Amino acid sequence: MFAIASDDVEQVRQVLESGDAGPNDQVGPQSALAFTLTNDRIINKVDIIKALLSYGADPGALKNPDFNPPQHGTEAAPLNTPHATTLDGMDPATRYYISKADAIHTRQTSQLIHRSVFRPLTKVRYDLVGQDRVLEQLFRVLNMQSQQLSVAPIVVLLCGPSGHGKSLLARKFGSLLDLPTHTVNMTTLRSTHDIWQSYSMSPYEEPSSSTLAQFLLDHEGERCVVVLDEIEKTEDEKALWSLLMPWELGRCSVEAGKRHVDVRNVVWLGTSNIGHDLVFEYHESREDPDISVSREEYVELMALMRPRVSQRLGASLLSRVTTVLPFVAFSLEEKRAIAAEAIYSLAGDMVRTMSPQQIESMVVKALPHYLAAEGARSLYRAISSQLVEM
C-alpha cells in the first residue's frame, strides 16, 4: 500500500521483485489493482498498473466484490462497483492493458515459455503497445531453443516500420532477463573486421570500453545478448559476412590466427526497416484494418516478409536466421492507448487537473495526426502540441 501510495513505480517494482508483497495482495478491503485505480492522488497510475500486471495481478479481482467492494449509490441502485474500476471508467491506456491481461490469448502465450529461462520476457507485453503476435512467435522460438529442439544459435530479425516497438523490444530483451548486452550501430561499419571492434553504442546502456570481440570473450559460453541495430544500413554488405559462421556454428573468429570463441548461447537481435512498405500494404488489404491481426494473418505476413529480407541481405545470411518477425501496424484501440500513455508521460503534474473526459478528448484530437510511417512518435508529437496549447 505504501509503495503504491508513494506514486513511485520503481518502488512498487522493488517490492514485487523482492516478494515482500504479491500483486494480488489486498490493500485494506481492495485488491492492489482496485486500490490503484481508485486512488486519484497517483500521477503514475498507468505505470503502476502495468507493473502490477507484469508481476501477475489478476484483473478478474475487479469483478469480485470481496476484492473490489461496491460503493453506496442511490436508493434505486444502492450498491455500485467503483466506476474507476470498470472498463468504461478507465482511460484508453489503462483499459488496453487491463483487457490484455484478462485475455485468454495472453495467458496462452505466457505458457509458451512458462518453464523457460526466458520467462521474465513476458513482462515486456506491458511495455509494448500492440505486437502481441510478435511476442507470441518470439516465445515459440525461445521455447524451442530452451527445450534444445534447435542446435543453432538464436538469431532474430525484427523488421518493419519505425515507431512500432522494434528498438524497445531489443532494448528490453537483455534487461528483463538480467543479461549482459552489447549494441552495435551497424551504420558505422565499413569492413568485415569493423563489427568485432565496435563499441556498444546504445544510449540506454552504461558506456563501455569493451569492443564486441572483448564482450564475447568476457562472456564466452554464457547467455548474453548482441543487438545489431539498423542491420540493413551497413555501408558495405560484406561487413555482414563475418556473421555467417557464428550464426550457423556458434563459433566466432574475431581475429585471423586467433582461437574460435564459443558464442552458442548468444542471442542475436537485429533491427531493420526492411519490409515497412509490405507491412502497410498487407495492413490495408485486410478486411478490417482497425482490429488486431489474427495468428493466421501474422503467419501469412511472416511468409511474405522473409523473401523480402532475403532479397536485401542475401540468402546465405538469411538461411542462418532463426526467425524474421515483422512488426505490424497499430489497430485503432492500440493508437488510442498510445495517445493516452503519451498524455501521462508528457503532462507531468498537469495530469492531476485533467478529467477523464478531457483525456479522452485529447486522445480523439490526436488520432487524425497519426502517421503510419512514424508510428507512435507521431501520436506523441500530436499530444505534445496539445499540451503546449494548454
The 8 nearest C-alpha neighbors of each residue, nearest first, counted from 0:
[[1, 3, 2, 26, 4, 31, 34, 5],
 [0, 2, 4, 3, 5, 6, 11, 10],
 [1, 3, 11, 5, 0, 4, 10, 7],
 [4, 2, 0, 5, 1, 6, 11, 7],
 [5, 3, 1, 6, 2, 0, 41, 7],
 [4, 6, 2, 7, 3, 1, 41, 10],
 [5, 7, 4, 41, 3, 43, 8, 42],
 [8, 6, 5, 10, 9, 11, 2, 3],
 [9, 7, 11, 10, 47, 12, 6, 46],
 [10, 8, 12, 11, 7, 13, 14, 47],
 [9, 11, 13, 7, 12, 8, 2, 14],
 [12, 10, 8, 2, 14, 9, 13, 3],
 [11, 13, 9, 15, 10, 14, 16, 8],
 [14, 12, 16, 10, 15, 11, 17, 9],
 [13, 15, 17, 11, 12, 16, 19, 20],
 [16, 14, 12, 18, 13, 17, 20, 21],
 [17, 15, 13, 18, 14, 12, 19, 54],
 [18, 16, 14, 19, 15, 13, 20, 12],
 [17, 19, 20, 15, 16, 14, 21, 13],
 [20, 18, 17, 14, 15, 21, 16, 13],
 [21, 19, 18, 15, 14, 24, 22, 17],
 [20, 22, 24, 23, 15, 18, 19, 54],
 [21, 23, 56, 51, 24, 55, 54, 31],
 [24, 22, 56, 21, 30, 31, 25, 57],
 [25, 23, 21, 22, 30, 31, 26, 20],
 [24, 26, 30, 29, 31, 27, 28, 23],
 [27, 25, 29, 31, 30, 0, 28, 24],
 [26, 28, 29, 25, 30, 0, 34, 31],
 [27, 29, 26, 66, 25, 68, 30, 67],
 [30, 28, 66, 67, 26, 25, 27, 34],
 [29, 31, 25, 66, 33, 32, 26, 24],
 [30, 32, 34, 33, 26, 25, 24, 35],
 [33, 31, 35, 30, 34, 36, 48, 56],
 [32, 34, 36, 30, 35, 31, 29, 67],
 [33, 35, 31, 37, 32, 36, 29, 30],
 [36, 34, 32, 38, 33, 37, 31, 44],
 [37, 35, 33, 34, 38, 83, 84, 32],
 [36, 38, 34, 35, 83, 39, 33, 84],
 [39, 37, 35, 40, 36, 41, 34, 4],
 [38, 40, 41, 37, 36, 42, 351, 35],
 [39, 41, 38, 42, 351, 4, 6, 44],
 [42, 40, 44, 6, 39, 43, 38, 4],
 [41, 43, 44, 40, 350, 351, 6, 348],
 [44, 42, 46, 41, 45, 6, 47, 8],
 [43, 45, 47, 42, 41, 46, 48, 35],
 [46, 44, 48, 47, 43, 93, 49, 92],
 [45, 47, 49, 48, 43, 44, 50, 8],
 [48, 46, 50, 44, 49, 8, 45, 43],
 [49, 47, 51, 45, 50, 46, 44, 52],
 [48, 50, 46, 52, 47, 51, 125, 53],
 [49, 51, 47, 53, 48, 52, 46, 12],
 [52, 50, 48, 56, 54, 22, 49, 53],
 [51, 53, 56, 55, 49, 54, 50, 48],
 [52, 54, 122, 50, 55, 51, 49, 125],
 [55, 53, 52, 51, 56, 22, 50, 15],
 [54, 56, 52, 53, 22, 57, 51, 23],
 [55, 57, 52, 22, 23, 51, 54, 58],
 [56, 58, 59, 60, 55, 23, 52, 101],
 [59, 57, 60, 61, 101, 97, 56, 100],
 [58, 60, 57, 61, 62, 63, 101, 56],
 [61, 59, 63, 58, 62, 66, 57, 30],
 [60, 62, 59, 67, 63, 58, 33, 84],
 [63, 61, 60, 59, 64, 67, 58, 66],
 [62, 64, 60, 65, 66, 61, 67, 59],
 [65, 63, 68, 67, 66, 69, 62, 61],
 [64, 66, 63, 67, 68, 28, 29, 60],
 [67, 65, 29, 30, 64, 63, 60, 68],
 [66, 68, 64, 29, 61, 65, 63, 33],
 [67, 69, 64, 65, 66, 70, 29, 28],
 [70, 68, 80, 79, 78, 81, 64, 67],
 [69, 71, 79, 78, 81, 80, 72, 68],
 [72, 70, 78, 77, 79, 69, 73, 76],
 [71, 73, 77, 78, 76, 79, 70, 74],
 [74, 72, 76, 77, 75, 71, 78, 79],
 [73, 75, 77, 76, 72, 78, 71, 79],
 [74, 76, 73, 77, 72, 78, 79, 71],
 [75, 77, 73, 74, 78, 72, 79, 71],
 [76, 78, 72, 73, 74, 71, 75, 79],
 [79, 77, 71, 70, 72, 69, 76, 80],
 [78, 80, 69, 70, 81, 72, 71, 77],
 [79, 81, 69, 82, 70, 78, 68, 84],
 [82, 80, 83, 84, 70, 69, 79, 85],
 [81, 83, 88, 84, 85, 80, 87, 79],
 [82, 84, 88, 81, 85, 37, 89, 36],
 [85, 83, 82, 81, 36, 33, 61, 88],
 [86, 84, 88, 87, 82, 83, 89, 81],
 [85, 87, 89, 88, 94, 84, 83, 98],
 [88, 86, 85, 89, 82, 83, 94, 90],
 [87, 89, 83, 82, 85, 86, 84, 90],
 [90, 88, 86, 94, 87, 83, 93, 91],
 [89, 91, 93, 92, 94, 355, 88, 359],
 [92, 90, 336, 94, 93, 335, 95, 339],
 [93, 91, 336, 95, 339, 94, 90, 340],
 [94, 92, 96, 95, 90, 91, 89, 45],
 [95, 93, 91, 97, 92, 89, 96, 86],
 [94, 96, 92, 98, 93, 97, 91, 99],
 [95, 97, 99, 93, 98, 94, 100, 92],
 [98, 96, 94, 100, 99, 95, 93, 101],
 [99, 97, 101, 95, 96, 100, 94, 102],
 [98, 100, 96, 102, 101, 97, 95, 105],
 [99, 101, 97, 98, 102, 96, 105, 52],
 [100, 102, 98, 99, 58, 97, 103, 59],
 [103, 101, 99, 104, 105, 100, 98, 106],
 [104, 102, 106, 105, 107, 101, 100, 108],
 [103, 105, 107, 102, 106, 108, 99, 109],
 [106, 104, 108, 103, 102, 107, 100, 109],
 [105, 107, 109, 103, 108, 104, 110, 102],
 [108, 106, 104, 110, 109, 105, 103, 111],
 [109, 107, 105, 110, 106, 111, 135, 104],
 [108, 110, 106, 111, 107, 113, 112, 121],
 [109, 111, 113, 107, 108, 112, 106, 114],
 [112, 110, 109, 108, 113, 138, 139, 142],
 [111, 113, 115, 118, 142, 110, 114, 138],
 [112, 114, 110, 118, 115, 111, 109, 117],
 [115, 113, 112, 118, 116, 110, 117, 111],
 [114, 116, 112, 117, 118, 113, 145, 142],
 [115, 117, 118, 114, 145, 119, 112, 176],
 [116, 118, 115, 119, 120, 112, 176, 141],
 [117, 119, 120, 112, 115, 116, 113, 121],
 [120, 118, 121, 117, 176, 122, 175, 116],
 [121, 119, 122, 118, 123, 117, 175, 176],
 [120, 122, 119, 123, 118, 124, 109, 53],
 [123, 121, 53, 120, 124, 125, 119, 54],
 [124, 122, 126, 125, 121, 120, 127, 171],
 [125, 123, 127, 122, 126, 121, 128, 131],
 [124, 126, 123, 127, 49, 122, 53, 96],
 [127, 125, 123, 124, 128, 122, 49, 167],
 [126, 128, 124, 125, 129, 123, 164, 130],
 [129, 127, 333, 130, 126, 337, 124, 125],
 [128, 130, 131, 333, 127, 329, 330, 291],
 [131, 129, 133, 132, 326, 134, 327, 128],
 [132, 130, 134, 133, 129, 135, 124, 105],
 [133, 131, 135, 130, 134, 136, 294, 297],
 [134, 132, 130, 136, 131, 135, 137, 324],
 [135, 133, 137, 131, 132, 136, 138, 130],
 [136, 134, 132, 138, 133, 137, 108, 131],
 [135, 137, 139, 133, 138, 134, 132, 140],
 [136, 138, 134, 140, 139, 135, 133, 141],
 [139, 137, 141, 135, 136, 140, 111, 142],
 [140, 138, 136, 142, 137, 141, 111, 143],
 [141, 139, 143, 137, 142, 138, 136, 144],
 [140, 142, 138, 144, 143, 139, 145, 137],
 [141, 143, 139, 145, 140, 144, 112, 138],
 [144, 142, 148, 140, 146, 141, 145, 149],
 [143, 145, 147, 141, 149, 146, 142, 148],
 [144, 146, 142, 147, 143, 141, 115, 116],
 [147, 145, 143, 144, 148, 142, 149, 115],
 [148, 146, 144, 149, 145, 143, 150, 142],
 [147, 149, 143, 146, 144, 150, 145, 142],
 [148, 150, 147, 144, 151, 143, 146, 152],
 [149, 151, 147, 152, 148, 144, 263, 248],
 [150, 152, 149, 247, 248, 153, 249, 246],
 [153, 151, 263, 249, 246, 154, 264, 265],
 [154, 152, 266, 321, 267, 155, 151, 265],
 [153, 155, 267, 321, 320, 268, 266, 152],
 [156, 154, 268, 322, 321, 323, 267, 269],
 [155, 157, 269, 323, 270, 268, 324, 158],
 [158, 156, 270, 324, 165, 269, 325, 271],
 [159, 157, 325, 271, 272, 273, 270, 324],
 [158, 160, 275, 272, 326, 274, 325, 273],
 [161, 159, 275, 272, 372, 163, 162, 326],
 [162, 160, 373, 163, 374, 372, 272, 159],
 [161, 163, 374, 375, 373, 376, 164, 160],
 [162, 164, 374, 161, 165, 160, 375, 326],
 [165, 163, 167, 166, 162, 168, 127, 326],
 [166, 164, 168, 167, 157, 163, 169, 270],
 [165, 167, 169, 168, 164, 170, 270, 228],
 [168, 166, 164, 170, 165, 169, 171, 127],
 [167, 169, 171, 165, 170, 166, 172, 164],
 [168, 170, 166, 172, 167, 171, 165, 268],
 [169, 171, 167, 168, 172, 166, 173, 174],
 [172, 170, 168, 174, 169, 173, 175, 167],
 [173, 171, 169, 170, 175, 174, 168, 176],
 [172, 174, 178, 176, 175, 171, 177, 180],
 [173, 175, 177, 171, 176, 172, 178, 170],
 [176, 174, 177, 173, 172, 171, 119, 120],
 [175, 177, 173, 178, 174, 119, 172, 120],
 [178, 176, 174, 175, 173, 179, 172, 180],
 [177, 179, 173, 176, 223, 174, 180, 224],
 [180, 178, 223, 224, 173, 177, 181, 174],
 [181, 179, 224, 225, 173, 223, 178, 182],
 [180, 182, 225, 199, 226, 224, 183, 211],
 [183, 181, 226, 199, 200, 201, 225, 227],
 [184, 182, 227, 199, 185, 200, 228, 226],
 [185, 183, 228, 186, 187, 200, 227, 182],
 [184, 186, 187, 233, 230, 188, 183, 228],
 [185, 187, 233, 232, 184, 188, 234, 229],
 [188, 186, 185, 184, 189, 233, 234, 193],
 [189, 187, 193, 185, 186, 233, 190, 194],
 [188, 190, 234, 235, 193, 187, 238, 191],
 [191, 189, 238, 193, 192, 188, 235, 237],
 [238, 190, 192, 193, 241, 237, 194, 239],
 [193, 191, 190, 194, 195, 196, 238, 241],
 [194, 192, 196, 190, 195, 188, 191, 197],
 [193, 195, 197, 196, 192, 188, 191, 211],
 [196, 194, 212, 211, 193, 197, 192, 253],
 [195, 197, 210, 193, 194, 211, 212, 198],
 [198, 196, 210, 194, 195, 211, 193, 183],
 [197, 199, 210, 209, 200, 211, 196, 208],
 [198, 200, 182, 181, 183, 201, 207, 197],
 [201, 199, 182, 183, 198, 184, 202, 206],
 [200, 202, 203, 204, 182, 199, 183, 184],
 [203, 201, 204, 200, 205, 206, 199, 182],
 [202, 204, 201, 205, 170, 200, 206, 182],
 [205, 203, 201, 202, 206, 200, 199, 180],
 [204, 206, 207, 203, 202, 201, 199, 200],
 [207, 205, 204, 208, 199, 200, 201, 202],
 [208, 206, 209, 199, 205, 198, 210, 204],
 [207, 209, 210, 198, 206, 199, 213, 214],
 [210, 208, 207, 213, 214, 198, 211, 199],
 [209, 211, 198, 196, 197, 213, 212, 214],
 [210, 212, 214, 195, 213, 197, 196, 215],
 [213, 211, 195, 210, 215, 214, 253, 216],
 [212, 214, 216, 210, 211, 215, 209, 217],
 [215, 213, 211, 217, 212, 216, 209, 210],
 [216, 214, 218, 212, 213, 217, 219, 211],
 [217, 215, 213, 219, 218, 214, 212, 260],
 [216, 218, 214, 215, 219, 213, 212, 221],
 [219, 217, 215, 221, 216, 214, 220, 223],
 [218, 220, 216, 221, 215, 261, 217, 262],
 [219, 221, 261, 262, 264, 218, 263, 222],
 [222, 220, 218, 219, 264, 223, 265, 262],
 [221, 223, 264, 265, 220, 178, 224, 266],
 [224, 222, 265, 179, 178, 180, 221, 266],
 [223, 225, 180, 266, 265, 267, 173, 179],
 [226, 224, 181, 267, 180, 182, 268, 266],
 [227, 225, 182, 268, 269, 228, 267, 183],
 [228, 226, 269, 183, 230, 268, 182, 185],
 [227, 229, 270, 184, 230, 185, 269, 226],
 [230, 228, 271, 270, 231, 232, 185, 227],
 [229, 231, 228, 185, 232, 227, 271, 269],
 [230, 232, 229, 233, 271, 312, 273, 311],
 [233, 231, 186, 230, 229, 234, 185, 271],
 [232, 234, 186, 185, 235, 231, 188, 236],
 [235, 233, 189, 232, 236, 188, 186, 187],
 [236, 234, 237, 233, 238, 189, 190, 188],
 [237, 235, 238, 239, 233, 234, 240, 312],
 [236, 238, 239, 240, 235, 191, 190, 241],
 [191, 237, 239, 190, 236, 240, 235, 241],
 [240, 238, 237, 241, 242, 236, 191, 243],
 [241, 239, 242, 237, 238, 243, 191, 316],
 [240, 242, 239, 243, 191, 238, 244, 192],
 [243, 241, 240, 245, 239, 244, 246, 316],
 [244, 242, 246, 241, 240, 245, 316, 247],
 [243, 245, 247, 246, 248, 242, 250, 251],
 [246, 244, 249, 250, 251, 248, 247, 242],
 [245, 247, 243, 244, 249, 319, 242, 152],
 [248, 246, 244, 245, 319, 249, 151, 243],
 [249, 247, 250, 245, 244, 246, 151, 263],
 [250, 248, 263, 245, 262, 246, 152, 247],
 [251, 249, 245, 261, 248, 260, 262, 259],
 [250, 252, 245, 260, 259, 253, 244, 261],
 [253, 251, 259, 254, 260, 258, 250, 255],
 [252, 254, 251, 212, 195, 255, 257, 259],
 [253, 255, 252, 257, 256, 192, 258, 195],
 [256, 254, 257, 252, 253, 258, 259, 192],
 [255, 257, 254, 258, 252, 259, 253, 251],
 [258, 256, 255, 254, 259, 252, 253, 260],
 [259, 257, 260, 256, 252, 254, 253, 255],
 [258, 260, 252, 251, 250, 257, 261, 253],
 [259, 261, 251, 250, 262, 252, 258, 219],
 [260, 262, 250, 220, 219, 263, 249, 251],
 [263, 261, 249, 265, 264, 250, 220, 260],
 [262, 264, 249, 152, 265, 261, 220, 250],
 [265, 263, 222, 262, 221, 220, 266, 152],
 [264, 266, 223, 262, 222, 224, 263, 267],
 [265, 267, 224, 153, 154, 223, 225, 264],
 [266, 268, 154, 225, 226, 224, 265, 153],
 [269, 267, 226, 155, 156, 227, 154, 225],
 [268, 270, 227, 156, 226, 228, 157, 230],
 [271, 269, 157, 228, 229, 156, 158, 230],
 [270, 272, 158, 229, 273, 230, 231, 157],
 [273, 271, 159, 158, 160, 275, 274, 161],
 [274, 272, 271, 275, 159, 158, 308, 231],
 [273, 275, 277, 276, 159, 272, 278, 304],
 [274, 276, 159, 160, 278, 277, 273, 272],
 [275, 277, 279, 274, 278, 280, 160, 159],
 [276, 278, 274, 280, 275, 279, 281, 304],
 [279, 277, 275, 281, 276, 280, 282, 327],
 [278, 280, 282, 276, 281, 277, 283, 275],
 [281, 279, 277, 283, 282, 278, 276, 284],
 [280, 282, 284, 278, 279, 283, 277, 285],
 [283, 281, 279, 280, 284, 285, 288, 278],
 [282, 284, 280, 285, 281, 288, 279, 286],
 [283, 285, 281, 282, 280, 286, 288, 287],
 [286, 284, 287, 283, 282, 288, 281, 292],
 [285, 287, 288, 284, 283, 282, 289, 290],
 [286, 288, 285, 289, 290, 283, 284, 282],
 [287, 289, 285, 290, 282, 283, 286, 330],
 [290, 288, 330, 331, 287, 291, 332, 329],
 [291, 289, 330, 288, 287, 292, 331, 332],
 [290, 292, 330, 293, 289, 329, 288, 129],
 [293, 291, 296, 297, 290, 294, 132, 327],
 [294, 292, 296, 295, 297, 291, 132, 298],
 [293, 295, 297, 296, 298, 132, 292, 299],
 [296, 294, 298, 293, 297, 299, 292, 300],
 [297, 295, 299, 293, 294, 298, 292, 300],
 [296, 298, 300, 294, 299, 295, 301, 293],
 [299, 297, 301, 295, 300, 296, 294, 302],
 [298, 300, 296, 302, 297, 301, 295, 303],
 [301, 299, 297, 303, 302, 298, 304, 296],
 [302, 300, 304, 298, 303, 299, 297, 305],
 [301, 303, 299, 300, 304, 305, 298, 306],
 [304, 302, 300, 301, 305, 306, 299, 307],
 [305, 303, 301, 307, 302, 306, 300, 308],
 [304, 306, 308, 307, 302, 303, 309, 323],
 [307, 305, 309, 308, 304, 310, 303, 302],
 [308, 306, 304, 310, 305, 309, 274, 311],
 [309, 307, 311, 305, 310, 306, 312, 304],
 [310, 308, 306, 313, 314, 312, 311, 307],
 [311, 309, 307, 308, 313, 312, 306, 314],
 [310, 312, 308, 309, 313, 307, 231, 273],
 [313, 311, 309, 310, 308, 316, 231, 317],
 [314, 312, 309, 315, 310, 316, 311, 317],
 [313, 315, 309, 317, 316, 318, 310, 312],
 [316, 314, 318, 313, 317, 319, 243, 309],
 [317, 315, 314, 318, 313, 319, 243, 312],
 [316, 318, 320, 314, 319, 315, 309, 313],
 [319, 317, 315, 316, 320, 314, 321, 309],
 [318, 320, 317, 316, 247, 246, 321, 243],
 [321, 319, 317, 154, 318, 322, 155, 316],
 [322, 320, 154, 155, 153, 319, 323, 140],
 [321, 323, 155, 320, 324, 156, 154, 140],
 [324, 322, 156, 155, 305, 157, 325, 301],
 [323, 325, 157, 158, 156, 133, 322, 326],
 [326, 324, 158, 159, 157, 327, 301, 323],
 [327, 325, 159, 158, 130, 324, 163, 133],
 [326, 328, 278, 325, 329, 130, 159, 163],
 [327, 329, 282, 330, 279, 326, 278, 371],
 [330, 328, 333, 334, 327, 129, 331, 291],
 [329, 331, 289, 290, 333, 291, 332, 334],
 [332, 330, 289, 334, 333, 335, 329, 290],
 [333, 331, 335, 330, 334, 336, 95, 290],
 [334, 332, 336, 330, 335, 331, 329, 129],
 [335, 333, 337, 331, 336, 332, 329, 338],
 [334, 336, 338, 332, 333, 337, 91, 362],
 [335, 337, 92, 91, 333, 339, 334, 338],
 [336, 338, 340, 334, 339, 335, 341, 333],
 [337, 339, 341, 335, 340, 336, 362, 378],
 [340, 338, 336, 342, 341, 92, 337, 91],
 [341, 339, 337, 343, 342, 338, 92, 344],
 [340, 342, 344, 338, 339, 379, 343, 345],
 [343, 341, 339, 340, 345, 344, 346, 382],
 [344, 342, 340, 341, 346, 345, 347, 350],
 [343, 345, 341, 342, 340, 346, 347, 43],
 [344, 346, 342, 343, 347, 341, 383, 382],
 [347, 345, 349, 342, 343, 350, 344, 348],
 [346, 348, 349, 345, 350, 343, 344, 42],
 [347, 349, 350, 351, 346, 42, 352, 343],
 [348, 350, 346, 351, 347, 352, 353, 343],
 [351, 349, 353, 348, 352, 346, 347, 42],
 [352, 350, 349, 353, 348, 42, 40, 39],
 [351, 353, 350, 349, 354, 348, 357, 355],
 [354, 352, 350, 351, 357, 355, 358, 349],
 [353, 355, 357, 356, 358, 352, 351, 350],
 [356, 354, 358, 357, 359, 90, 353, 89],
 [357, 355, 359, 354, 358, 360, 353, 361],
 [358, 356, 360, 354, 359, 355, 353, 361],
 [359, 357, 355, 361, 360, 356, 362, 354],
 [358, 360, 356, 362, 357, 361, 355, 363],
 [359, 361, 357, 363, 358, 362, 356, 364],
 [362, 360, 364, 358, 363, 359, 365, 357],
 [363, 361, 359, 365, 360, 364, 338, 339],
 [362, 364, 360, 361, 365, 366, 359, 335],
 [365, 363, 361, 362, 366, 360, 367, 368],
 [366, 364, 362, 381, 363, 368, 367, 382],
 [365, 367, 368, 369, 363, 364, 362, 378],
 [368, 366, 369, 365, 364, 363, 370, 381],
 [369, 367, 366, 365, 381, 370, 378, 377],
 [368, 370, 366, 377, 367, 378, 371, 365],
 [371, 369, 373, 372, 377, 374, 368, 378],
 [370, 372, 374, 373, 369, 328, 279, 160],
 [371, 373, 370, 374, 160, 161, 162, 275],
 [374, 372, 162, 371, 370, 161, 377, 376],
 [373, 375, 162, 371, 376, 163, 372, 377],
 [376, 374, 162, 378, 377, 379, 163, 373],
 [375, 377, 379, 378, 374, 373, 162, 380],
 [376, 378, 380, 369, 375, 379, 373, 370],
 [379, 377, 381, 375, 380, 376, 369, 338],
 [380, 378, 376, 382, 341, 381, 377, 383],
 [379, 381, 383, 377, 378, 382, 376, 384],
 [382, 380, 378, 384, 365, 383, 379, 377],
 [383, 381, 385, 379, 384, 380, 365, 378],
 [382, 384, 380, 386, 381, 385, 379, 387],
 [385, 383, 387, 381, 382, 386, 380, 388],
 [386, 384, 388, 382, 387, 383, 389, 381],
 [387, 385, 389, 383, 388, 384, 382, 346],
 [388, 386, 384, 389, 385, 383, 382, 346],
 [387, 389, 385, 386, 384, 383, 382, 381],
 [388, 386, 387, 385, 384, 349, 383, 346]]
